[in-house]
Each structure stands twice: as structure tokens, then as C-alpha cells.
Amino acid sequence: MSGGANSYDVIIVGLGPAGASLARLLAGSGLKILGIDMVDWDHVWGKPCGNAIGRHHFSETGLPEPRGDEVKQRVEGIDIISPSERHVLRVKGEGYIIDRTKLGQRYLREAAQKGVEIELGKQAVKPIIEGGAVRGVRVRDSRSGVVSEYKANVVVDATGNSGVLRRRTPRDWPVNEPLKPVDANIAYREIMVLDYEIEEPSFIRIYINQKIAPGGYWWFFPEGRDRANIGLGVQGGRGYPPPNKIFREVLMKRPEVRPVKVLDASGSLVPTRRPANTLVWHGFIGIGDNAYTVNPVHGGGMGYAMYAAYSAAKAILEAHETGDFTARGLWGANIRYMRGLGAKQASLDVFRIFLQNLTDEDIEFGISHGIMKAEDAYETSVSGELRANLGALEKLTVILKTLKRPSLLPKLVLVGRYMSKVKKLYLNYPERPEDLQAWVTKLESLYSEYKRALGIDW
Ligand SMILES: Cc1cc2nc3c(=O)[nH]c(=O)nc-3n(C[C@H](O)[C@H](O)[C@H](O)COP(=O)(O)OP(=O)(O)OC[C@H]3O[C@@H](n4cnc5c(N)ncnc54)[C@H](O)[C@@H]3O)c2cc1C
């Protein structure tokens, strides 16, 4: 394919955490690669974000860790705070609050140094589909308005929630899978300089409170001693108030939210579901938010986008060896992602649905009675297997009955069972595209069964 000036082996559309990571991972492979984004250099990775990322994502993908001024704050752990704020689960784990733009710029600079062509200020309009496969992309130059066509063996949609290419694929393609509003959070955050010093800036804080952030949580992520990224996510599709309104009316009254200056304020959508059924189709790969690769419980998407990029990079190299750019040739991206982080992500999606249906009283009860301890929370989030002290809960069943919470133990057991079932299904992700539909049918019936058992109608 890499013959003409506008012909490439790979075109990556969108250079956020997913696309820039892919460009960085493929750089130096000998493939002719073009990466485009509609933003300019100063707005690289500019999507509003809490900017928190676990350190393990870098070792899992081989991507360079942030350094120098790419790090706003080193993180030692997370404090998960109960609705009454009387109980705190301290979960230790290394990570960073990053300067997204600086880290993104480095990945792009390093990719360009190794031969990847990077073009900013270019907006993808739609995919070019010929003979039942994606063959290229139509791109508009943001300044001149001129539209050009670029061709490639593989076109990667890394455009985040907009999914500009994926959404314009034919409706009967399995990658064209819409996002239900209830499977997303609407999130908003402000970065502010505070009028006081933060005591322990290396511990980021997550406040669980269904009254403040229904179906999500609100956070306080220090960026040094005198500033913080503060925000909240609210489940979509359930008629809850918009998060910027809650921010203004509730969070601004909190004692820890005392800005002397607001540096940035904006919001966006976070998909909080299991991964898309398939990342690939003929000539096409979707990675990052547009393929729903986000941790459904905490909403962290950067590390998952990187892992999706890592899975895609391997598949792209394999496809260029075999010369097969159909779904079958690119299928390795699915196998790697789904049987790796995807399996854990899907089982956490089962947990997320349960959590979104709990009351503050249930959550307070669980945290205060040691039903979920810090190690359990960590293990659950790492393995996707429910780790909870069910023994403690069992001993408490008598008390639970008097407390009118008798259904919590059987519910937790049920949730744990479905988390394992869904994880197992992902570990058995189909070897071939031909078997995808049968697998999706099984998955969907497992979800329906689970929601019915929990009495959830959304
Ligand atoms: C308020 C908020 C807080 C969050 N907090 C965290 C957090 O603390 N930690 C974490 O890990 N995740 C967090 N997330 C999620 C995280 O931001 C995303 O998961 C992550 O940015 C996804 O990366 P991406 O590359 O898939 O998409 P994006 O970051 O959205 O990047 C997509 C890129 O595609 C480009 N693009 C879009 N359309 C076109 C087009 N037509 N043509 C060309 N280019 C295009 C965009 O300009 C952009 O550069 C948060 C999200 C929100 C909204």
C-alpha cells in the first residue's frame, strides 16, 4: 500500500492517549504511518481528565513513564471515603497525576523522530469504504478547508468518544455498536489553585456519595501542595442533574474546595461499560474511549487506552507480515485485549452495575463493617474477581436482618458469581470473527440474567 504520497500502511486518526501511544509503539517498525489530529500542538491530549494513572500501565505496555514536568504529582495511594466521611479505605498503589499535554507531546515527538508522519489541524470527516473494508479516510484541513483522501491498509479510529470513523461504518458491522447513556458517566472537573496547603498531596481522594454524585463519585486529586483537580462523574440516562450544576451548587460549598484561581474548567463523557464486542473489522481498528476501553468502576481510561494501543500494535505488525488486513488478519488485537485487561474490565462492569444500584446506607455499611477492606478493593480492581469479606457479612446476617438489610449477602454472592462468569467468557473470547455473534449472544444473555436477578431495569 505504501506506494503513492497519500498511501500508508497505517493511518491513526486521533492522537490522544490511545492514538499517540499507538504511534509511539509502532514507530521504528518500518511501516509507513500517518497520525492525524484536529487539535494544534498546544492542545495535544487536551480532553478534560482527572489526569491520574497507575504506574503499572507503563510496564504492561512498554510505553515510557512520565518524567520531569510531565509529572504534576507522584501518587502513593487512594483514599476511598465513605458517604458519611467517617470511614476511609486507604488503598496503596503507585501512580501519577500527569500533565497530559506534556506527556502526549513527548510521545508524538518520539514517534516523529522515528519516522511517523504527524499532521495536526486535520479533521477526519469519514472513512473510505470500498469492497466491504475500510481503505482510507477523508480529511479536512482545519485552516484551508481543503478535503483530501488518504489510503491505508489499516485505519485506526482513536478519536475518543466521537468515534468519527467507527460510527460511520455500515450499521451491520459489529464494530458499529452504540453506547447506551446508562453505560456512561458525564464528568466535569476544575483545576484550581487553593487558598490552603494540602496535607498529604500524594494520596488522591475518592468520595463515594450517591447524593452528590449519583452512579459515580466525586474526587479530589492534588497537583502539588497548593492546587487540585476536583471533579465528579454522574451516571447518564437516569435523569440526574448535570455534573457542572452539582459542582457549582454542592462541591463549591465544601471546605476543601476553596479556589483562589480556577485554571481550567470543563467536562466530557466517560464510557463506563465492558469493552466493545470487537475492536477490529476489515481494514479497521478502534482503540481507546471509542472502543469503550475504560475501567468501569473508577473511570480511568488512559491506561486502558494504552493497553488497547499495545494490543493493536502487535496485531498491525502481524497483519503486515501475513498481508491479511481483514477482521481475521487483525483479530489478534481482540484476543490480546479481551483476554488481558478486557476480561478484568468486563467483570468490573458487572460490579459497577451493582454499585450503581446501592444506597449510601449500603455502602456505608459495607465499608464500616469491614465487608470490603482496602486490600479487597485493590485486589478486586486488579484481578476483576470480587474480593470481599463475605465471612464477616455472614456473621452479621442476624444483625443485618434487624437492620433491614438481609439481602446484601446473597446479592454480593450473586455479583461475585456473575463477575467470574463474565470474566471466564472473556477469557474464552472467540478465536475467529465467524464465532463472534454466538459469543455476543451468550454475553448478552448473561447480562440480562444478571440484571434480572438484581432487579435492575435499566
Ligand atoms: C472529567 C474526566 C475525568 C477523567 N479522569 C480520568 C483520570 O483521572 N484518569 C484516567 O485514566 N482517565 C480519566 N478520564 C478518561 C480519559 O480522559 C479517557 O479515557 C482518555 O482520554 C481516552 O483517550 P483516547 O485517546 O481514547 O481519547 P481522547 O483523549 O478523547 O483523544 C481523542 C483524540 O482524537 C481527536 N479527534 C476527535 N475527533 C477527531 C476528528 N474528527 N479528526 C481528527 N482528530 C479527532 C481529539 O482531538 C483527541 O486528541 C476522565 C475523563 C473525564 C471526562
The ligand as a Gaussian input file, in Angstrom:
#p B3LYP/6-31G(d) Opt

LIG

0 1
 C      -13.728000      14.717000      33.616000
 C      -12.979000      13.452000      33.277000
 C      -12.054000      12.944000      34.172000
 C      -11.305000      11.795000      33.836000
 N      -10.348000      11.355000      34.713000
 C       -9.515000      10.360000      34.333000
 C       -8.396000      10.015000      35.154000
 O       -8.137000      10.610000      36.202000
 N       -7.590000       9.015000      34.723000
 C       -7.798000       8.360000      33.534000
 O       -7.014000       7.457000      33.196000
 N       -8.844000       8.678000      32.754000
 C       -9.700000       9.668000      33.103000
 N      -10.726000      10.028000      32.274000
 C      -10.907000       9.296000      30.994000
 C       -9.816000       9.690000      29.987000
 O       -9.811000      11.068000      29.840000
 C      -10.059000       8.993000      28.645000
 O      -10.333000       7.633000      28.863000
 C       -8.858000       9.107000      27.706000
 O       -8.566000      10.441000      27.407000
 C       -9.168000       8.341000      26.419000
 O       -8.166000       8.518000      25.473000
 P       -8.494000       8.448000      23.913000
 O       -7.196000       8.639000      23.231000
 O       -9.298000       7.246000      23.630000
 O       -9.480000       9.660000      23.630000
 P       -9.269000      11.244000      23.763000
 O       -8.418000      11.589000      24.902000
 O      -10.641000      11.821000      23.712000
 O       -8.484000      11.627000      22.430000
 C       -9.124000      11.606000      21.168000
 C       -8.342000      12.455000      20.192000
 O       -8.991000      12.388000      18.917000
 C       -9.044000      13.682000      18.350000
 N      -10.180000      13.737000      17.406000
 C      -11.501000      13.642000      17.708000
 N      -12.240000      13.733000      16.591000
 C      -11.373000      13.894000      15.568000
 C      -11.508000      14.046000      14.160000
 N      -12.704000      14.071000      13.561000
 N      -10.399000      14.195000      13.406000
 C       -9.168000      14.189000      13.971000
 N       -8.966000      14.054000      15.311000
 C      -10.048000      13.899000      16.081000
 C       -9.189000      14.616000      19.533000
 O       -8.748000      15.912000      19.203000
 C       -8.298000      13.941000      20.576000
 O       -6.972000      14.390000      20.513000
 C      -11.520000      11.137000      32.592000
 C      -12.479000      11.650000      31.700000
 C      -13.199000      12.785000      32.036000
 C      -14.192000      13.322000      31.054000

